[in-house]
Amino acid sequence: MKKTLSLALTLGTLVAFAGCNQAQSEADRLQQEAQSRINDANQQAQELQQQGEQMMNDAQEKMQQAQDAADAVQKLAE
């Protein structure tokens, strides 16, 4: 009877250990997936920031061109 009980406890421990390993593996997989998504989101944010900065630079250049044109028209009008 003691051997049967000991065997049952050993099997139960092995099953619990296997379950913990499976849960840990799943947790690791989910963590890697989450990190990958975070990295992708950060990369997209950086790309959007660069696009925004480029748009701002383009707008400033166009404003300067418009100001130069307005100054030229003003000189012609004088």
C-alpha positions in Angstrom: 0.0 0.0 0.0 2.9 2.4 0.8 4.4 1.6 -2.6 1.2 2.4 -4.3 0.7 5.6 -2.4 4.3 6.6 -3.1 4.0 5.8 -6.8 0.8 7.8 -6.9 2.4 10.8 -5.2 5.5 10.5 -7.6 3.2 10.4 -10.6 1.2 13.3 -9.3 4.4 15.3 -8.8 5.6 14.5 -12.3 2.3 15.5 -13.8 2.3 18.8 -11.8 5.9 19.4 -12.8 5.1 18.8 -16.5 2.1 21.2 -16.2 4.4 23.8 -14.7 6.9 23.4 -17.5 4.2 23.7 -20.1 2.8 26.8 -18.4 6.3 28.3 -18.2 6.9 27.6 -21.9 3.6 29.2 -22.8 4.4 32.2 -20.6 7.8 32.5 -22.3 6.2 32.4 -25.7 3.6 35.0 -24.8 6.4 37.3 -23.4 8.4 36.9 -26.7 5.3 37.7 -28.7 4.5 40.7 -26.6 8.1 42.0 -26.9 7.9 41.5 -30.6 4.7 43.6 -30.8 6.3 46.3 -28.6 9.3 46.4 -30.8 7.1 46.7 -33.9 5.1 49.5 -32.4 8.2 51.4 -31.4 9.6 51.1 -34.9 6.3 52.3 -36.4 6.3 55.2 -33.9 9.9 56.2 -34.9 8.9 56.0 -38.6 5.9 58.2 -38.0 8.0 60.7 -36.0 10.5 60.9 -38.9 7.7 61.4 -41.4 6.2 64.1 -39.2 9.6 65.9 -39.0 10.1 65.7 -42.7 6.6 67.1 -43.3 7.4 69.9 -40.9 10.6 70.7 -42.7 8.9 70.6 -46.1 6.2 73.0 -44.8 8.8 75.4 -43.4 10.6 75.4 -46.7 7.3 76.1 -48.6 6.5 78.9 -46.2 9.9 80.4 -46.8 9.4 80.2 -50.5 6.0 81.9 -50.2 7.6 84.6 -48.1 10.3 85.1 -50.6 7.7 85.4 -53.4 5.7 87.9 -51.4 8.8 90.0 -50.8 9.6 89.9 -54.5 6.1 91.0 -55.4 6.3 93.8 -52.8 9.6 95.1 -54.3 8.0 95.0 -57.8 5.0 97.0 -56.5 7.2 99.7 -55.1 
